[in-house]
Amino acid sequence: MDPIIKKIEERFWNDKKPEGFQVGDVVDVHVRIREGDKERTQIFTGTVIRIRGGGGSVRSTFTVRRIVASEGVERVFPFHSRRIEKVIVKRPGKVRRAKLYYLRERVGKATKVKERRVDMPSKKKKGGKGKKAEPVVSS
């Protein structure tokens, strides 16, 4: 890469880039919005339909899509933007494609993506001493 471009991109590098999500996940993106002299946090909830650049460069972005009033809204966020406070994964999605552009033609429940099962670490109960819980049988 050209050293001049590299030097310019270093100014925009943000070490606190969002991580832990992938294409198909339903996420909450917390974005700082400036209105006049006030600043507030706005939450944009939607499905990640594209990750471009993989987060390795300053130019890498991710696109989040949601439906508002029967109209599709897509918003592109730079990974290294200082306006993004955090990205929270609400529901991990199970997809077999890198780009979910086919969701643009879908309407209603057809825009849902299957949920990916995530193994949570098991919590050990205190004091059980090896006794197994009896299964509850409802009649």
C-alpha positions as CSV (number, residue, x, y, z in Angstrom):
1,M,0.0,0.0,0.0
2,D,1.1,3.5,-0.7
3,P,2.9,5.0,2.4
4,I,0.9,8.3,2.1
5,I,-2.4,6.5,2.2
6,K,-1.2,4.3,5.1
7,K,-0.2,7.4,7.1
8,I,-3.7,9.1,6.5
9,E,-5.5,5.9,7.5
10,E,-3.6,5.6,10.7
11,R,-5.3,8.8,11.9
12,F,-8.7,7.2,11.7
13,W,-7.7,3.8,13.2
14,N,-9.8,3.0,16.3
15,D,-8.6,0.2,18.6
16,K,-12.1,-0.2,20.2
17,K,-13.7,-1.6,17.0
18,P,-16.9,-3.7,17.5
19,E,-16.4,-7.5,17.5
20,G,-18.2,-10.7,18.3
21,F,-20.9,-10.7,15.6
22,Q,-21.2,-12.1,12.1
23,V,-23.5,-12.1,9.1
24,G,-27.0,-13.1,10.0
25,D,-26.9,-11.9,13.6
26,V,-29.6,-9.6,14.9
27,V,-27.7,-6.8,16.6
28,D,-28.2,-3.5,18.5
29,V,-25.8,-0.9,17.3
30,H,-25.4,1.9,19.8
31,V,-24.5,5.1,17.9
32,R,-23.7,8.5,19.3
33,I,-25.9,11.2,17.6
34,R,-25.2,14.9,17.8
35,E,-28.2,17.2,17.7
36,G,-27.1,20.8,18.0
37,D,-24.9,21.1,21.1
38,K,-26.3,17.9,22.7
39,E,-25.1,14.3,22.2
40,R,-27.2,11.2,22.8
41,T,-27.1,7.5,22.0
42,Q,-29.4,6.0,19.4
43,I,-29.9,2.3,19.1
44,F,-30.3,0.8,15.6
45,T,-31.6,-2.8,15.7
46,G,-31.4,-5.1,12.7
47,T,-29.9,-8.0,10.9
48,V,-26.3,-7.9,9.7
49,I,-26.5,-8.5,6.0
50,R,-22.9,-7.8,5.0
51,I,-19.4,-7.4,6.4
52,R,-17.0,-5.8,4.0
53,G,-13.3,-5.7,4.5
54,G,-13.3,-8.1,7.5
55,G,-12.4,-5.4,10.0
56,G,-8.7,-5.5,9.1
57,S,-8.6,-2.1,7.4
58,V,-9.9,1.3,8.2
59,R,-12.2,1.1,5.2
60,S,-14.0,-2.1,6.5
61,T,-17.7,-1.7,7.1
62,F,-20.8,-3.7,8.1
63,T,-24.4,-3.2,6.9
64,V,-27.4,-3.6,9.2
65,R,-30.9,-3.9,7.7
66,R,-34.3,-3.6,9.4
67,I,-37.9,-3.0,8.4
68,V,-39.6,0.2,9.6
69,A,-43.2,1.0,8.6
70,S,-43.2,-1.7,5.8
71,E,-40.1,-0.1,4.4
72,G,-36.6,-1.6,4.4
73,V,-33.9,0.5,6.0
74,E,-30.2,-0.3,5.6
75,R,-27.4,1.5,7.4
76,V,-23.7,1.1,6.8
77,F,-21.4,1.4,9.7
78,P,-17.6,1.7,9.5
79,F,-15.9,-0.7,11.9
80,H,-13.4,1.9,13.1
81,S,-15.9,4.7,13.6
82,R,-15.6,6.5,17.0
83,R,-19.4,7.2,16.8
84,I,-20.2,3.5,17.5
85,E,-20.2,2.9,21.3
86,K,-21.0,-0.8,21.2
87,V,-22.6,-3.6,19.2
88,I,-24.7,-6.1,21.2
89,V,-25.8,-9.4,19.6
90,K,-29.4,-10.0,20.5
91,R,-29.9,-13.2,18.5
92,P,-27.2,-15.1,16.7
93,G,-28.2,-16.1,13.2
94,K,-27.5,-19.3,11.3
95,V,-26.7,-18.6,7.6
96,R,-24.8,-20.3,4.8
97,R,-23.9,-17.2,2.8
98,A,-21.5,-14.3,3.3
99,K,-23.9,-11.7,1.9
100,L,-27.6,-11.8,2.7
101,Y,-28.8,-9.6,-0.2
102,Y,-31.7,-12.0,-0.8
103,L,-33.4,-10.5,2.3
104,R,-34.1,-7.3,0.4
105,E,-36.8,-9.1,-1.7
106,R,-38.4,-10.8,1.4
107,V,-41.4,-9.4,3.2
108,G,-42.8,-10.1,6.7
109,K,-41.7,-13.2,8.5
110,A,-39.7,-14.4,5.5
111,T,-37.0,-11.9,6.5
112,K,-36.3,-13.9,9.7
113,V,-33.0,-15.8,9.8
114,K,-32.8,-19.1,11.7
115,E,-31.3,-18.9,15.1
116,R,-27.8,-20.3,15.7
117,R,-27.5,-22.4,18.9
118,V,-24.8,-21.0,21.1
119,D,-23.4,-23.2,23.9
120,M,-23.4,-21.4,27.2
121,P,-21.0,-22.4,29.9
122,S,-22.7,-24.6,32.4
123,K,-23.3,-23.2,35.9
124,K,-22.4,-25.6,38.8
125,K,-24.8,-25.7,41.6
126,K,-23.6,-25.3,45.2
127,G,-23.7,-28.2,47.6
128,G,-25.3,-30.9,45.4
129,K,-22.6,-33.5,46.3
130,G,-23.2,-35.6,43.2
131,K,-27.0,-36.1,43.5
132,K,-28.8,-35.9,40.3
133,A,-32.0,-33.9,40.1
134,E,-35.1,-36.0,39.5
135,P,-36.9,-35.3,36.2
136,V,-40.3,-33.6,36.6
137,V,-43.2,-35.5,35.0
138,S,-46.3,-33.5,34.4
139,S,-49.6,-35.4,34.1
